[in-house]
Amino acid sequence: MSASDFDIQYTARLARLALSQEEQQTLSGQLGNILDYIAKLKEAPVEGIEPTSHAVPLVNVTRPDEPGPSFSNEQALLNAPSKISGLFAVPKIVE
Amino acid sequence: MLHRSTVADLIRLLGSRKISSTEAVQACLDRIAAVESRVKAFISHDPADALRQAKAADEALARGETHHNKPLLGVPIAIKDVIAVQGQPLTCGSRILGGYVSPYDATVIERLRSAGAVVFGRLNMDEFAMGSSTENSAFHTTRNPWDLERIPGGSSGGSAAAVAADEVPATLGSDTGGSIRQPAALCGCVGLKPTYGMVSRYGLVAFASSLDQIGPFTKTVEDSTLLLQSIVGHDPKDSTSLRTPIPDYSQSLGRDLRGLRVGLVKEFMVGGLDPGVKAAVDAAVLQLQSLGAEIREISLPHSDYAVAVYYIVATAEASANLARFDGVRYCARAEGNDPIQMYENTRGRGFGPEVKRRIILGTYVLSSGYYDAYYLRAQKVRTLIREDFRKAFESVDAIVSPTTPTPAFKAGEKTADPLQMYLSDIFTISCNLAGIPGMSIPCGFTTSPKLPVGMQLLGKPLGEATLIRIAHAYEQSTRWNQDRAPIV
């Protein structure tokens, strides 16, 4: 666990985030500091401790699978950046 | 002076027909027109829509509708721009959402409407609720009504400043690591973050789903109680919402503190506390004692890890939650040759620096090879922090501390160093990790400059009633809220 092997380009690619050269430089420096600070968790006595993912333990909350009112096509497409024939339009995915 | 009214004042005046809801809303609009160019609490507001709702409330009152059935009938309430209100813009303080208009009401908005409230205005915030000063808003920095050179806190800075400047009697905000309590403290308001799961998150744009809660900003503890009562309760649309009986919180008003044990955290008595903040909180603790509370020292041995745990857990959850802003179904899309490039360009252009920083950090701590060292370890330390509170609450009924280590700082003072900004959340952050309720109430002022100081109360899970009891007894015996921000 060290900040030195932090690869900004690889991480930005995983996050689907285009960053300029300048942004990459600034972020690398700032995240180096933050990761150094976070490294204090190495001292924490976590041997045998169960992880907490939620403050309130809840398991498999389900509801009956019954049809109910939902958005109309127009409502669902209200904020679409691009739409064709009642569908979201996106750049071509397959050749 | 109608704009100075509290929610309880307005209910009384509306109930006795001394004023109309239209007059109450118009008083807010006039006040906004007078001070908003300096405070900048709102991103937008829709006066015509507010007046339409006020007219409907007046018609209901004329038909004989009462505040018994509709507790907030005719009362104007403004909303942080991260909570969906049907037909109104939703920006989250970001450019990425473009001209997004909410197609539905959040559950809290449905509940406010069924309580009769006039819901209006989109309040400024740090982008996607990430920040402690509102300086991360893509639109403008909100100013602290006590000193316009200073920030109001964040991320719900607009929600706090609007109440402090008497632009509205009450607002809603959201709190992931202190985003209600910290701005409430810095602006001299009452801010309440309920127990995780007490208030539905349906329609709240998610930052960190295991930490986020919606809560009220008000001028008084009684008003906080009124709003809390209206928004709590189970919601089938939020799978983390609790099925638990809802107490009548008004029963906690007007009581003394005899028999209550209040804890002071040993680990919080550290250096770096502003002397004015320390003096105000020390005096407040003595006041609690004179009201009958027994003061005990307690220990939260793992609290020093809280900020580090938070910035792993919250950023990890944020990196997943913010994946939806990709330019497909909404957002200001930036074109690309293929979908991946479109996502990258949309997100690269639409998100501001703090959001990018947190997405990168969150992606990194979840990435293959680092997950165990960062995310899993942080979740384990989160267990230790929760256990600290569980043990502490075996010997006390509530915990008291300063809400923030310093009063409001000047705009620009901390923007260059993100880590310093993060460290200003030390007293508020562990509450979200443990899922317990927290409240900030005014407890005095620093001298030269005169700035508000907040006292934080933390309670057991579902302990809102105890926090309200302590906060109300304290407020009634001190009345710090009589002193209003010097903005005219």
Interface residues (C-beta under 8 A of the other chain):
Chain A: M1 F6 I8 T11 A12 L14 A15 R16 L17 A18 L19 S20 E23 T26 L27 Q30 L31 N33 I34 Y37 I38 K40 L41 K42 A44 P45 V46 I49 E50 P51 T52 S53 H54 A55 V56 L58 V61 R63 F71 Q75 A76 L78 N79 A80 P81 S82 F88 V90 P91 K92 I93
Chain B: G98 G99 Y100 V101 P103 Y104 Y196 G197 S210 L211 P236 S239 T240 L242 H302 D304 Y305 V307 A308 V309 Y311 I312 S319 A323 D326 G327 V328 R329 Y330 C331 A332 R333 E335 G336 N337 D338 P339 I340 Q341 M342 Y343 E344 N345 R347 G348 R349 F351 P353 K356 R357 I359 I360 L361 T363 Y364 S367 Y370 A373 Y374 L376 R377 A378 Q379 K380 V381 R382 T383 L384 R386 P418 L419 Y422 N432 L433 A434 G435 I436 P461
